[in-house]
Amino acid sequence: MADSIEFRMNFIVEQQAQFAVDIQHLKERQAEAQRMIEANGNMIR
């Protein structure tokens, strides 16, 4: 029984860690897209 709980806890922790990494990657991509939008806007002007 304890092994099952420990397995589930480890699974949740690993999923949360992966989620945090994925969110960080999305933030980085969003920042890069924003820089590109601003650069394009400046070129158009």
mmCIF file as gemmi writes it, N, C-alpha and C atoms, coordinates in Angstrom:
data_model
loop_
_atom_site.group_PDB
_atom_site.id
_atom_site.type_symbol
_atom_site.label_atom_id
_atom_site.label_alt_id
_atom_site.label_comp_id
_atom_site.label_asym_id
_atom_site.label_entity_id
_atom_site.label_seq_id
_atom_site.pdbx_PDB_ins_code
_atom_site.Cartn_x
_atom_site.Cartn_y
_atom_site.Cartn_z
_atom_site.occupancy
_atom_site.B_iso_or_equiv
_atom_site.pdbx_formal_charge
_atom_site.auth_seq_id
_atom_site.auth_asym_id
_atom_site.pdbx_PDB_model_num
ATOM 1 N N . MET Axp A 1 ? 0.816 -1.191 0 1 0 ? 1 A 1
ATOM 2 C CA . MET Axp A 1 ? 0 0 0 1 0 ? 1 A 1
ATOM 3 C C . MET Axp A 1 ? 0.861 1.258 0 1 0 ? 1 A 1
ATOM 4 N N . ALA Axp A 2 ? 1.869 1.302 0.853 1 0 ? 2 A 1
ATOM 5 C CA . ALA Axp A 2 ? 2.75 2.464 0.924 1 0 ? 2 A 1
ATOM 6 C C . ALA Axp A 2 ? 3.495 2.662 -0.387 1 0 ? 2 A 1
ATOM 7 N N . ASP Axp A 3 ? 3.878 1.553 -1.046 1 0 ? 3 A 1
ATOM 8 C CA . ASP Axp A 3 ? 4.569 1.661 -2.33 1 0 ? 3 A 1
ATOM 9 C C . ASP Axp A 3 ? 3.677 2.311 -3.377 1 0 ? 3 A 1
ATOM 10 N N . SER Axp A 4 ? 2.406 1.985 -3.344 1 0 ? 4 A 1
ATOM 11 C CA . SER Axp A 4 ? 1.456 2.56 -4.292 1 0 ? 4 A 1
ATOM 12 C C . SER Axp A 4 ? 1.332 4.069 -4.083 1 0 ? 4 A 1
ATOM 13 N N . ILE Axp A 5 ? 1.253 4.495 -2.847 1 0 ? 5 A 1
ATOM 14 C CA . ILE Axp A 5 ? 1.156 5.926 -2.545 1 0 ? 5 A 1
ATOM 15 C C . ILE Axp A 5 ? 2.442 6.633 -2.954 1 0 ? 5 A 1
ATOM 16 N N . GLU Axp A 6 ? 3.567 6.023 -2.645 1 0 ? 6 A 1
ATOM 17 C CA . GLU Axp A 6 ? 4.855 6.619 -3.01 1 0 ? 6 A 1
ATOM 18 C C . GLU Axp A 6 ? 4.983 6.723 -4.526 1 0 ? 6 A 1
ATOM 19 N N . PHE Axp A 7 ? 4.563 5.695 -5.241 1 0 ? 7 A 1
ATOM 20 C CA . PHE Axp A 7 ? 4.607 5.716 -6.705 1 0 ? 7 A 1
ATOM 21 C C . PHE Axp A 7 ? 3.755 6.867 -7.241 1 0 ? 7 A 1
ATOM 22 N N . ARG Axp A 8 ? 2.561 7.015 -6.699 1 0 ? 8 A 1
ATOM 23 C CA . ARG Axp A 8 ? 1.671 8.091 -7.145 1 0 ? 8 A 1
ATOM 24 C C . ARG Axp A 8 ? 2.252 9.462 -6.832 1 0 ? 8 A 1
ATOM 25 N N . MET Axp A 9 ? 2.84 9.598 -5.666 1 0 ? 9 A 1
ATOM 26 C CA . MET Axp A 9 ? 3.441 10.875 -5.292 1 0 ? 9 A 1
ATOM 27 C C . MET Axp A 9 ? 4.602 11.212 -6.225 1 0 ? 9 A 1
ATOM 28 N N . ASN Axp A 10 ? 5.443 10.225 -6.514 1 0 ? 10 A 1
ATOM 29 C CA . ASN Axp A 10 ? 6.555 10.456 -7.438 1 0 ? 10 A 1
ATOM 30 C C . ASN Axp A 10 ? 6.049 10.826 -8.82 1 0 ? 10 A 1
ATOM 31 N N . PHE Axp A 11 ? 4.993 10.15 -9.268 1 0 ? 11 A 1
ATOM 32 C CA . PHE Axp A 11 ? 4.417 10.455 -10.564 1 0 ? 11 A 1
ATOM 33 C C . PHE Axp A 11 ? 3.923 11.904 -10.612 1 0 ? 11 A 1
ATOM 34 N N . ILE Axp A 12 ? 3.226 12.322 -9.579 1 0 ? 12 A 1
ATOM 35 C CA . ILE Axp A 12 ? 2.7 13.696 -9.529 1 0 ? 12 A 1
ATOM 36 C C . ILE Axp A 12 ? 3.834 14.712 -9.525 1 0 ? 12 A 1
ATOM 37 N N . VAL Axp A 13 ? 4.859 14.455 -8.755 1 0 ? 13 A 1
ATOM 38 C CA . VAL Axp A 13 ? 6 15.377 -8.695 1 0 ? 13 A 1
ATOM 39 C C . VAL Axp A 13 ? 6.683 15.464 -10.058 1 0 ? 13 A 1
ATOM 40 N N . GLU Axp A 14 ? 6.872 14.332 -10.714 1 0 ? 14 A 1
ATOM 41 C CA . GLU Axp A 14 ? 7.505 14.337 -12.033 1 0 ? 14 A 1
ATOM 42 C C . GLU Axp A 14 ? 6.639 15.069 -13.055 1 0 ? 14 A 1
ATOM 43 N N . GLN Axp A 15 ? 5.333 14.87 -13.002 1 0 ? 15 A 1
ATOM 44 C CA . GLN Axp A 15 ? 4.436 15.557 -13.924 1 0 ? 15 A 1
ATOM 45 C C . GLN Axp A 15 ? 4.468 17.06 -13.679 1 0 ? 15 A 1
ATOM 46 N N . GLN Axp A 16 ? 4.492 17.461 -12.433 1 0 ? 16 A 1
ATOM 47 C CA . GLN Axp A 16 ? 4.553 18.888 -12.11 1 0 ? 16 A 1
ATOM 48 C C . GLN Axp A 16 ? 5.859 19.499 -12.602 1 0 ? 16 A 1
ATOM 49 N N . ALA Axp A 17 ? 6.949 18.776 -12.445 1 0 ? 17 A 1
ATOM 50 C CA . ALA Axp A 17 ? 8.243 19.274 -12.927 1 0 ? 17 A 1
ATOM 51 C C . ALA Axp A 17 ? 8.222 19.424 -14.446 1 0 ? 17 A 1
ATOM 52 N N . GLN Axp A 18 ? 7.669 18.446 -15.146 1 0 ? 18 A 1
ATOM 53 C CA . GLN Axp A 18 ? 7.59 18.531 -16.604 1 0 ? 18 A 1
ATOM 54 C C . GLN Axp A 18 ? 6.686 19.682 -17.02 1 0 ? 18 A 1
ATOM 55 N N . PHE Axp A 19 ? 5.597 19.875 -16.316 1 0 ? 19 A 1
ATOM 56 C CA . PHE Axp A 19 ? 4.693 20.982 -16.6 1 0 ? 19 A 1
ATOM 57 C C . PHE Axp A 19 ? 5.415 22.311 -16.445 1 0 ? 19 A 1
ATOM 58 N N . ALA Axp A 20 ? 6.207 22.453 -15.397 1 0 ? 20 A 1
ATOM 59 C CA . ALA Axp A 20 ? 6.95 23.689 -15.164 1 0 ? 20 A 1
ATOM 60 C C . ALA Axp A 20 ? 7.937 23.949 -16.298 1 0 ? 20 A 1
ATOM 61 N N . VAL Axp A 21 ? 8.612 22.912 -16.763 1 0 ? 21 A 1
ATOM 62 C CA . VAL Axp A 21 ? 9.56 23.054 -17.879 1 0 ? 21 A 1
ATOM 63 C C . VAL Axp A 21 ? 8.82 23.459 -19.145 1 0 ? 21 A 1
ATOM 64 N N . ASP Axp A 22 ? 7.697 22.815 -19.411 1 0 ? 22 A 1
ATOM 65 C CA . ASP Axp A 22 ? 6.913 23.141 -20.606 1 0 ? 22 A 1
ATOM 66 C C . ASP Axp A 22 ? 6.423 24.587 -20.571 1 0 ? 22 A 1
ATOM 67 N N . ILE Axp A 23 ? 5.966 25.044 -19.426 1 0 ? 23 A 1
ATOM 68 C CA . ILE Axp A 23 ? 5.498 26.423 -19.288 1 0 ? 23 A 1
ATOM 69 C C . ILE Axp A 23 ? 6.655 27.397 -19.539 1 0 ? 23 A 1
ATOM 70 N N . GLN Axp A 24 ? 7.833 27.091 -19.033 1 0 ? 24 A 1
ATOM 71 C CA . GLN Axp A 24 ? 8.996 27.957 -19.254 1 0 ? 24 A 1
ATOM 72 C C . GLN Axp A 24 ? 9.327 28.039 -20.733 1 0 ? 24 A 1
ATOM 73 N N . HIS Axp A 25 ? 9.271 26.91 -21.438 1 0 ? 25 A 1
ATOM 74 C CA . HIS Axp A 25 ? 9.524 26.916 -22.884 1 0 ? 25 A 1
ATOM 75 C C . HIS Axp A 25 ? 8.491 27.768 -23.611 1 0 ? 25 A 1
ATOM 76 N N . LEU Axp A 26 ? 7.239 27.659 -23.216 1 0 ? 26 A 1
ATOM 77 C CA . LEU Axp A 26 ? 6.195 28.474 -23.836 1 0 ? 26 A 1
ATOM 78 C C . LEU Axp A 26 ? 6.432 29.962 -23.593 1 0 ? 26 A 1
ATOM 79 N N . LYS Axp A 27 ? 6.849 30.317 -22.4 1 0 ? 27 A 1
ATOM 80 C CA . LYS Axp A 27 ? 7.133 31.721 -22.094 1 0 ? 27 A 1
ATOM 81 C C . LYS Axp A 27 ? 8.28 32.239 -22.961 1 0 ? 27 A 1
ATOM 82 N N . GLU Axp A 28 ? 9.306 31.424 -23.147 1 0 ? 28 A 1
ATOM 83 C CA . GLU Axp A 28 ? 10.439 31.825 -23.976 1 0 ? 28 A 1
ATOM 84 C C . GLU Axp A 28 ? 10.01 32.012 -25.429 1 0 ? 28 A 1
ATOM 85 N N . ARG Axp A 29 ? 9.198 31.096 -25.945 1 0 ? 29 A 1
ATOM 86 C CA . ARG Axp A 29 ? 8.71 31.214 -27.317 1 0 ? 29 A 1
ATOM 87 C C . ARG Axp A 29 ? 7.808 32.425 -27.478 1 0 ? 29 A 1
ATOM 88 N N . GLN Axp A 30 ? 6.986 32.703 -26.481 1 0 ? 30 A 1
ATOM 89 C CA . GLN Axp A 30 ? 6.108 33.859 -26.54 1 0 ? 30 A 1
ATOM 90 C C . GLN Axp A 30 ? 6.93 35.15 -26.555 1 0 ? 30 A 1
ATOM 91 N N . ALA Axp A 31 ? 7.962 35.224 -25.742 1 0 ? 31 A 1
ATOM 92 C CA . ALA Axp A 31 ? 8.826 36.401 -25.712 1 0 ? 31 A 1
ATOM 93 C C . ALA Axp A 31 ? 9.522 36.596 -27.063 1 0 ? 31 A 1
ATOM 94 N N . GLU Axp A 32 ? 9.984 35.513 -27.661 1 0 ? 32 A 1
ATOM 95 C CA . GLU Axp A 32 ? 10.632 35.605 -28.975 1 0 ? 32 A 1
ATOM 96 C C . GLU Axp A 32 ? 9.629 36.069 -30.032 1 0 ? 32 A 1
ATOM 97 N N . ALA Axp A 33 ? 8.424 35.549 -29.99 1 0 ? 33 A 1
ATOM 98 C CA . ALA Axp A 33 ? 7.394 35.975 -30.949 1 0 ? 33 A 1
ATOM 99 C C . ALA Axp A 33 ? 7.09 37.457 -30.774 1 0 ? 33 A 1
ATOM 100 N N . GLN Axp A 34 ? 7.038 37.92 -29.54 1 0 ? 34 A 1
ATOM 101 C CA . GLN Axp A 34 ? 6.779 39.34 -29.288 1 0 ? 34 A 1
ATOM 102 C C . GLN Axp A 34 ? 7.898 40.206 -29.849 1 0 ? 34 A 1
ATOM 103 N N . ARG Axp A 35 ? 9.15 39.767 -29.699 1 0 ? 35 A 1
ATOM 104 C CA . ARG Axp A 35 ? 10.278 40.515 -30.26 1 0 ? 35 A 1
ATOM 105 C C . ARG Axp A 35 ? 10.178 40.585 -31.78 1 0 ? 35 A 1
ATOM 106 N N . MET Axp A 36 ? 9.771 39.476 -32.394 1 0 ? 36 A 1
ATOM 107 C CA . MET Axp A 36 ? 9.638 39.453 -33.847 1 0 ? 36 A 1
ATOM 108 C C . MET Axp A 36 ? 8.501 40.379 -34.304 1 0 ? 36 A 1
ATOM 109 N N . ILE Axp A 37 ? 7.406 40.396 -33.586 1 0 ? 37 A 1
ATOM 110 C CA . ILE Axp A 37 ? 6.285 41.282 -33.925 1 0 ? 37 A 1
ATOM 111 C C . ILE Axp A 37 ? 6.724 42.74 -33.834 1 0 ? 37 A 1
ATOM 112 N N . GLU Axp A 38 ? 7.428 43.076 -32.777 1 0 ? 38 A 1
ATOM 113 C CA . GLU Axp A 38 ? 7.914 44.447 -32.619 1 0 ? 38 A 1
ATOM 114 C C . GLU Axp A 38 ? 8.896 44.821 -33.726 1 0 ? 38 A 1
ATOM 115 N N . ALA Axp A 39 ? 9.794 43.905 -34.072 1 0 ? 39 A 1
ATOM 116 C CA . ALA Axp A 39 ? 10.761 44.179 -35.147 1 0 ? 39 A 1
ATOM 117 C C . ALA Axp A 39 ? 10.04 44.368 -36.467 1 0 ? 39 A 1
ATOM 118 N N . ASN Axp A 40 ? 9.049 43.547 -36.752 1 0 ? 40 A 1
ATOM 119 C CA . ASN Axp A 40 ? 8.281 43.68 -37.994 1 0 ? 40 A 1
ATOM 120 C C . ASN Axp A 40 ? 7.543 45.002 -38.018 1 0 ? 40 A 1
ATOM 121 N N . GLY Axp A 41 ? 6.964 45.383 -36.9 1 0 ? 41 A 1
ATOM 122 C CA . GLY Axp A 41 ? 6.259 46.67 -36.817 1 0 ? 41 A 1
ATOM 123 C C . GLY Axp A 41 ? 7.183 47.829 -37.082 1 0 ? 41 A 1
ATOM 124 N N . ASN Axp A 42 ? 8.397 47.757 -36.541 1 0 ? 42 A 1
ATOM 125 C CA . ASN Axp A 42 ? 9.374 48.814 -36.759 1 0 ? 42 A 1
ATOM 126 C C . ASN Axp A 42 ? 9.801 48.883 -38.23 1 0 ? 42 A 1
ATOM 127 N N . MET Axp A 43 ? 9.93 47.738 -38.876 1 0 ? 43 A 1
ATOM 128 C CA . MET Axp A 43 ? 10.324 47.737 -40.29 1 0 ? 43 A 1
ATOM 129 C C . MET Axp A 43 ? 9.22 48.305 -41.167 1 0 ? 43 A 1
ATOM 130 N N . ILE Axp A 44 ? 7.983 48.043 -40.806 1 0 ? 44 A 1
ATOM 131 C CA . ILE Axp A 44 ? 6.854 48.542 -41.587 1 0 ? 44 A 1
ATOM 132 C C . ILE Axp A 44 ? 6.769 50.068 -41.504 1 0 ? 44 A 1
ATOM 133 N N . ARG Axp A 45 ? 7.048 50.597 -40.319 1 0 ? 45 A 1
ATOM 134 C CA . ARG Axp A 45 ? 7.006 52.065 -40.143 1 0 ? 45 A 1
ATOM 135 C C . ARG Axp A 45 ? 8.117 52.677 -40.94 1 0 ? 45 A 1
